[in-house]
Amino acid sequence: MALRWIGGKVDHPMADAKQARQIIDELPAGDASKALEEITYWLETINQTEQFKLLRRLENVDLLDGAAQNHQRKLTRDYLSMPRQLKFQENRLWTAMFGFWKQLGDAYLRCLDQQESAIAISVTGIRKNPAMIAARAMRALTLQLKWTLLRYGPVEARIWSELARLYRAAESKGFADSVIEVYPGSHGAGSVKEQFLKAMMLAASSTDGLPPVRQEVAERAVAHFSSAFRLSTRAEGCTHCFDLANPKAPVRLFKGAQPTATLRFFGAGDGYAQLIQLLAQIQAKGAIPSDINLRGSYENDVVVGVLRHVAQYWSDKLPARSSERQKISGRITVVPGLNEILQTIEPSNDDTLDFSQEQQAESWLVENVSDDGYGAIIPTVKSDWIRVGTLIGMQSETTKYWGIGLIRRIARDEQNQGRVGIQVLSKTAIPIKISKSGTISSFKPHREPQRGILLSTAPDAQGEIGVVMREGIFNPRDSLAMMVRDKTYLLLPARMVEAGEDFDWAKFKVMQKSA
């Protein structure tokens, strides 16, 4: 029997260190997508080549990992800034990013498995590396989790199993807590335990209620506070648990949960107090501290909104529901986005015939209802437009009126069956026309008043009404004139409630009206 680990030739271009370096040097510097595609290809071929000695395998994987860093960061920015309509390009980018992290994770896991063999265990210089390799493998798995969550799941069972296997091995070999240089650089130090907690706390942060850009901020917040998170074999001071012997998505602790040999309890620990302190600091100074590494520039209100969101789920008290859900069975007709809603509730007077413009109405099955909204099952094949924060028009089977809602939560199961949580803004959408104050009285066509939606027939307890309008119309300094049912009203801006991809939802005070 030939012992290939001693001297057999490896049939792979990167078996030679000089040639491996040349492959890296020849990656297309100006095309991040092409470069990452080539890196993923080389990782896959290395993973499929049995003959590599461990040191050579690890050196190649490290080389490709380092070469990919700038490219994958650029593609992440491209993905998060992409308009939702570009579905083909979005799918291409997502597939490239997830594929890279999958092959990189497999490569580091392969190194660990090879290290475990009786042949590799005696190789000089390898014994000091298992913590680094395990931490990198766990990071790649965490980023596979992140990219899965960007599409709202489902998370492959493989990811939980590998995270559990890595952490159990780190505990049994005594290096789970060891602080090492996972990657070179000022932010590269950490431990296997810290990497494990990043995955657990990301899963516990309920990112299915955040749009992709805010999910990115949440992931960076998890990374920032990870050194303060708590992991224990006891429930005290923890909010969630994960079973290393039966790995599934971590769950919130229930009262009276008993420890077992393989159950690990975790939570934000001191990270929760640090997060609350950071929130207060941002709100007091109106700026994000320079030591917060978000790997991008974000508006203060976006960061504050994300920190408030994760604080709810890191707290030892679950976010309270404003009303109880009741199980029901029924259907609603749904149209996506402000343009479709406006066309549905008040078709335009444009005489141009365009039979290519088919209405995007869909039928969704409602499975529960509360005072605030619905839980619904969405079609399996269609609904590519669905994202958290999308404005929708809704009409139930029992009414002729259209209502307005926002998608607040998305989840998909192993059969790709999607479920959404919908917040109802108004059960009756009232079409209106708006323009800057003083320009609306005659509504002559050349003045082009904008169409919008009034969300209530009377002011609320604060004397305010809600209006949904096209993105960019709302300005806190400008009053608006509103015409509804042949009457004109003067609206003074009170506050922006939410800015979406194609709409502004704002509150106004009604100051006067004229016939």
N, C-alpha and C positions, 0 to 999 in steps of 0.2 A: 504493500500500500504506500503510495507517495505522500509525503508530508509537505503539502504545498506551502504551508506557512513558513517553512524553512527556506525554500529557495525557488519554488516554481514561478515561472513567468506569469505576470498578470496581463491579460489581454484587454487593456484599457488605456486610452491616451493619457490619462492623468496618473498612471502608474509611475511615470517619470516626473520628478519634481520640477525640472526645467520646463518640460512641455506643459505641465499643469499651470505654471506661472504664465506661459505664453497664451494659453486659452483664456485666462483672466484678462490679460492685457488686450486681447483682441475683441473683448465684448464691446458692442456698439455703445459708445459713451453718450451719444445724443438721443438714444431711443430707449427709454426706461422699460417700456413694455417688451421690446425685443430682447433686451439684455436679461430681464427677469425670466423670460421664456427659455432662453438658452441656459441660464443658471439652473432652472428647475429641471431641464433636460439632463444636465450633467449630474445633478443630485440623483435623479432617477436611475441613471446608468450605473452610478457608484453603488446604489442600494441593491442593484440586481447582479453585481459582480461579487462572487463569493471569495475570490482569491486574494483580495486586498489584505495585507497585514494591518493590524490595528492602528499602528502609528501613522502609516501612510493614508489609511482611510480617514482618520481623524484630521490629519493635516489638510487633506483635500476638502473635507466638509467645512472646516474652519475657513479655508480660503474662499470657498463659494459663499459661505455665510457672510463674511466681511464684504465681499464684492457686491452682495445684494442690498446692503443696508440703504444706501442712498436711493437706489431704484425703487425699492418697495415703499419707502417713505413718500417719494414723489407720486407713485401710483395710488397710494392711500389718499393723498390730497386731491388727486384727480377724481377719484371715486366719490369722495364726500362732496365735491363741488359740482358734480354732474347733474344736469336737469333730469328729472324723473322720466321725461318722455323718451330719452335715449336708452331704451331698454336693451337693445342689442349690445351697445357699447358697455352698459352697466354690467351685463352678464359676462361679457368678455373679461372685463377688469376683475370682477369678483372671482371668476374661475381661475384667473392667473394668480391672484393673491392667495386664495385658499390652497391652490395646488402647490405653490411655493412652500407655504408653511407646513403642508402635509408631507412633502418630500424631505424638508429639512428636519422635521420632527422624527420621521422614520429613519433618517440618516444617523441622528444622535442616538436613537434607541438601538439601532444596529450596532453602533460602537459599544454601547453598554452591554448588549447581549454577547458580543464578541469578547469583551473583557471578562465576562463571567465564565468563559470556557477554560478548561484546564490548560490549554495551550497558551492562551493570551495572558493568563493571570501572572505569569512570571516575567513578562516583557518589561524590561527596564524602563522606568520613567512613566509608566502608566498608572501605578498605584496612587499617585497624588492627584489624578485627574477625574475620578468618578463623580465627585461633587459638582465640578464644573460641567461635565457632560450631562449629568442628570438635570441640573438647573437649566441648561440650554434646551434640553429636550422638553422640559416642563414649560418653558417659555413658548416654544413652538406650538405646543398643545394649547396653551392659553390663548395664543393668537388665532389658532383654528377655532377655538370657542368664540372669540371676539368676532371673527368674520362670519361665523354661523349666526350669531345674535344680530349682526347687522342686517341679516335677512329674516330675522325673527324665528330661527330654528327650522326644523328640530335639530338638537345636538346629537351627534352620533354616539352610541353607547361606547364605542371604542375610545373616545376622548376621556370619558370618566374612568374607564378601566385602566388606561395607560397612566393617568394621573395618580390613581390609587396604587398601581404597581410601583411607580417611581418613588412615591413617598414612603411606602412600606419598606422598600429596599434601602432608602436613605436612613430611615429610623433604625432598621436592623443592623446596618453597618456603622451607625454612630456618627454620620456626617450631616444629618438633616439641619442642624443648627449652625454648622460651621459657616462663617462669613468668608466668602472667597471672591475672587475677581471673575465674575461670570463672563463679562466682556471688558475689554480695555476701555479706559475713559473714566471721567469723573462720576458718571452715573452707573458704572458697570458692576459695582460691588453688590453682594447679596448672598442669599443662602437658598438651599432647596426648599426649606420651610417657607421662606418669604415668597418664592415663586409659586408654591402650592397655594398660599393664601391669596395671591393675586387672582388665581383662577377661581377659587371659592368665593371671594368677595365680589368679583365681577358677576358671577352667576347669581349671587344673592342681592344684587343691586337693582333688580327688576328693570332691566334695560328694554324689555318689550314695551314699555310705556314711553320710550324716547325715540325721536327720529335719529337717523344715522349720525348726523354731525354731533348731536348731543350725546349719543352713545360713545363717540370718540372721546369727548371731554370726560365722560364718566370713567372710561378705561384709564385715562391719564390720571384722574383723581385717585383711582384705586392704586395705581403705581406709586403716586406721590406719598400716600399714607401707609403703604404696605408694611413698612418697618414697625409700625405701631399696632398692627393687627394682633389679635390673640388666637392662639391655637392650644387646645388642652384636651386631656382625657376626661375632664370633668366639665359639667354644664355651667358652673358658676362663671358669670361674667361673659357668657357667650350667647349668641342669638340663633345660630344655625348648627346643623350637624351633617356629617358625611361619613358613610360606612365604607371603610377600606376593603371589607370582604364582600360587600354587595354594592358596588359603586353605581350610583345613579345621581341625578342632579341633587345638589344639597337642598335640605328642607329646613323650614323654620322650626325652632324648638317648640315642642308641646309640653304642657305642664306635666311634671312627673317623669320626664324622659330619664331613663336609667342608663348609666355608662356600661359599655361592653368592651371587650379586649380590642375590637377593631373600630369602634365608633370614635370619631374625632369631632370635638366641639370647637366652634370658631365664631369670631365676631370682630367688630371694628376695634374693640379694646380702647386704648387711648386715642386711636385714630378718630373716634367720634368727637371727642372734645376738641381735638385739633381742627377738625373740619368746621365745627361750629365757630371756633375762634377765627378761622380763615374767612368764613362768611361775614362775620362782624367787621373784620378788617377791610374786606373789599367794599362793603357798604359804607363804612365810615370814610374811607379815603377815595372811593370812586375809581379804584384801579386795582389790577391784579398784581400782587407782589412779584418781583422779578425772579425770585427763587422758585416759583411754581412752574415746572416744566410741562407745558401743555403741547409742545411740539406743533405750535400753530398760533395764529392770532385770532382771538374770539372776543366778541362783544361782552362787556361786563354782565349784561342781563342774561346772556346765554350761560355763562359760567355760574352765575348766582342761581339760575333756575335749575341747572344740573346738580349743583351742590345741595340745594334744598331737596331735590328728588332723592338723591342717594342717602341724605341724612334721615329721611323717613324710613328707609329700609335698613339702615345701619343701627337705628335706634332700638332699644330693648322693648319698645312699644310699637306694635304694628299700626300702620296708618288706619284710622277708623273709617269705615264706610259711612257716607252720609245717609244712606238708606239701604234697606235690605233688598236683595234680589229675590224675585219670584219666578219660578219656572213656568214658562208658557210655551206654546207652539203656534207659530204663525209665520207669515212672510211679509217682507217689506221690499218695495222697489227702490233701488238706489241709483243715483247718478253722481258721477265724480266731478269735483271742482266747480269753481264759481261760474265759469262760462256755461257749462252744461246746466247748472241749476237755474241760472237766469233764463236760459233758452226754454227750459221746461216750465217754469212757473209763469213766464210772460214772454212768449215767442216774439221775436223782433218783427218789425214791419217791413223788413228788407224783402223786396219783390224778386230778388235774384234767386233762381232755382239752382240748387246744388245737391243732386241726389247722392253724391259721394259722401256727404256728411251724415253718417248714421249715428243716431243717439246711442250713447254708451250705457243704457239702462241695464241693470242686473237685478236678479231676484235673489234675496238672501233669506235664509231661514233663521228666524229669531228663536232663541232657546231660553232666554231669561230677560226680565225687565225690572227696572228699579225707577225711583222718582227721577233719577238723573240720566238714565239712558237704557241701552240695550246690550245684551251679549248676542252675537250672531255668528252663524256659520257661513263662510264665503265660498263661492265656487272654486273648484280645484284647478281648472284650466285657465279661466279668465282672471281678471282682477290684478293684472300686472301693475296697475297704477296705485295700488294701495300702499300707503305709508302712514306711520304715526303722524298726526297733525293734518291729514288730508280733510278738506271740507267736503261734505256730501249732502245731497238732497235725499229725503226719505219720504215715502208714502206707504202707509200701511194698507192692508186689505179692507179695513173697516172705515176709511175716511177718504174724502175727495181732496183733502188739503195736503200740501207738501210741507214737511218740516225740514229743519236744518240741524246737522250734527257734525261732530268732529271725531275722527278715529283716534282713540287714545291708547289702544293696546292691540298688539298683534301676536299671535302664536300659531305655530304649525306643528302637527304631530308627525309620527313616522310614516304615515300614509299621505303626507303632504296636505292633509285636511286643515284648512285655515280657520281660525276663529278671531273675531275682533271684539273689542269693547268700544262702544260708541257713546259719547257724551251728547245729549240733546241740548242744543242751544235754544231752539224754539220749535214748538209743535205746529206753528203756522208761520210760513215764510211770506211776508208781505212785500211785494215788489214796489220799489220807490225809484225816484230820480233825484240825484244830488249834484250840486255844483258849488263853487265858492259863493259866499253870500253876496247877493246883489246882482247876480248874473242869470237868475233862473226864472224870473217872473213870467216871461212869455214862452219859454221853452222853444225858441226857434231852432230849427235843425242845425243852422250853422254854429250855434253855440255848444252843441254836442254835450248836453248833460250826461253824466255817467249813471248807469243803472246800479242799483244796490238792493239790499234786503233789510227790511226792518224786522227786528226780532220780537217786538212786543207791541201791544195796542195801547199801553199806558205806561208811564214812568214807574220805576221801582221805588223802594223805600228811600233811596238816596235822591230821588227826583231825576233819575237818568234812564235813558233808553239805549238799547244796543243796536248797532248797525254793522252789517257786513258789506264791505265795498272792495273795489279792486285795490291791489297792492299799490302803495305809494300815494294814495289820495289823502289819507289822514295826516294832518299836521297839527300839533298841539297849539299852534298860534293862529290857525285859520278857522273861522266859523264857516258853517255850510248852510246852504239853503236846501231844504228837502221838500219835494212834492210827492204827496201820497193821496190818492183818491181825490184829485182836483183841488187839494188844499196845500198851501205852502207854509212851511215851518222854518224857523231859524234855530239852528243847532250850535251850541257852544261846546267845543271839545272838552271832555273831562279827562279821559285817559285811554291809552291803547290797552286792550285786554290781551290780544295775541296777534302776531304777524305771521301769516303762513306763506307758502310758496306763491300763491296767486290771490291772496286776500289780506285785508286788514279787518280785524274785529275790534271795534272801538265803542266807547260809551260817550254819550253827549247829554247835555242838559237842554231841554226845550224851553227857549226863552220867550218866544212869541209866535203867533200864527196870523195869517191873513187869508181872507176868502179868495 
